[in-house]
Amino acid sequence: MYQRILVPVDGSSTASRGLAEAIHLAKLTGARLRLAHVIDELSFALSMDAYAGYAGSWLEELRGNARKLLEDGRAMAAREGVETDVVLLDSFRGTVHDQVIAEAQSWKADLIVIGTHGRRGIGRWVMGSSAEHILRMSPVPVLLVRAPESAKTEHERFALPSGELASQ
């Protein structure tokens, strides 16, 4: 059964739902989790566009927020007795889905668990779908965990750094 489960997290409610399902599955199978967060060029550019500031400091703010997100996920799994490690992918080497797949291969994951909005039609076309790309290109099985109906209508935003840079 699954012994190494990779879980991409981004701070959204859908990713949290995927993490909760991965924890449940890991408890049932005795698996180990690896939580991964990707800071990619697009996310960095969008957040730089949202706030003015020195790029080097801004990247450190993004990394700090990502580390907190990963540690919160690790703590959630630890409360359930699930062994978990974390990885921050911030090398800007390719898209989110490319980096998640590369991590699955290098870590030798047995399964990838992803939370998804389950968008269709124009919403999927406009937003793109990392989950769909991972599903299509993954060398291992992928479990897609659909968001609750309330999350499909909520307007989620990526968490932007707070603090000194954001207030300048």
Secondary structure, DSSP 8 states (H G I E B T S, - for coil): ---EEEEE--SSHHHHHHHHHHHHHHHHHT-EEEEEEE--HHHHHHHHHHS-S-HHHHHHHHHHHHHHHHHHHHHHHHHTT--EEEEEE-S--S-HHHHHHHHHHHHT-SEEEEEE----HHHHHHH--HHHHHHHH-SS-EEEEE--HHHHHS--------SHHHH-
